[in-house]
Amino acid sequence: MSYGAYLAGEPVILTAALTGGVHGKEANPNVPETPEEIGRAAAAAEEAGAAIVHLHARESNGERSFATERFQEIDDAVRAHADDVIIQHSTGGTAAPAEDRHLPLRTDPAPEMASLDMGPLNRYDHLTSENTRAMVDDLYDEMDERDIKPELEVFNDGHRNEVYGLLERRDLADPVYATLIFGPGTLTRPTPRNFLNAVDDLPDDALFNTLGFGRHQLPFATMGILFGGHVRVGLEDNVYYRRGELAESSAQLVARVARLADELGREVASPARAREILGL
């Protein structure tokens, strides 16, 4: 994907990351945590223009959950409230047993998509999310068996190398779909030059999704639109609408990017159109 894709007017797929697995209502009281809250947030995000909702599960006390049953409750709530949105489960996690990472893949029906972290990353001062190649391969194999499209989460330059390694080890269905992530710590440093380098370094014909954390969400969404990519926003990645003003919802963040895409001349893909683009 490139500026040529923008000039060609190819639709942009918007993903809403509704909840996340780290901060909760202490960071922004509008972060949804219960299945009912997440289901309503998914419907609002879809109405605002999101074709995909990226889902994490929480226990009743707000702690992160990998349990299949909890994801099932959330999926049921999303389907009850939303129209046709694509469900994407997170399999990422820090200090979680490898077997737990598989549990979000085992709902009935399976999610249409699931995240696949492409390598290790530091969390806080004393934790690392391992994401060994063996773990990545095992998660991918179950996704393949259950007909779940992987969303390859690329947190830094080394993870782009790991995308090429996975393509050598496994036969991924086209199109490859990678989320390029920019922010602090282990993530790629959020500069326009690094964004361009990351886009240029992807495998031929890969599609990319653009994710900027915190204050970088809006400028990187704009670059994603202009260079023919897709865009992820939401309260998982950024709890503010602007400096000092908490976001009301993920739908508010989606609506802003949808307006921006319209002003820049790119159609916002419906869930049905997104399925065609992604080969679901």
Disulfide bonds with the S-S distance in Angstrom:
none
